[in-house]
Amino acid sequence: RLPNELSGGEQQRVGIVRAMIGQPKILLMDEPFSALDAISRKQLQVLTKELHKEFGMTTIFVTHDTDEALKLADRIAVLQDGEIRQVANPETILKAPATDFVADLFGGSVHD
């Protein structure tokens, strides 16, 4: 089918595969699923995680969706006002947030 005949989710899948097929060392994805419906979004999250593992490339995935970050990330960098507040794996972000901001963002509390 022609690109204009594809749904938004199908267009995103094609875009992701095109970006990864060249096997770049680093792939930047800036809010790639923000405009999609929940079903397409979930399918693309699974596809992205599978392709990331298969190709073994570093992917910088920008999102404001904390659930998406926890689901997709090996490591999460939390920024506030352009400054890094914490960089850690999802488990550490949830169990030991570095600041009140990180705790509030991820629905927890700071552990001293």
C-alpha angles and dihedrals in degrees: 000000000000119000092250089057093058125095119242091260092049091049090051092050091052090048093051093048091047091051093049100039092079088055097228116194091234127025122193116204113183112195091320096169102036096107097045131101117253096259095050090043093054092046091051092047089056092045092048092050091048094048091045090055093043096050096032094216128150110254123193104202116190115203141148090205107100093193089054091049092051092047098048107029133094086185130014126207111201115203129194120185090347094306127110111245099176140356115194145119117284094258092055092046089056099039101035112022110186097219141019088253092057091045093050093045093053096037099250140098134255115264115207 
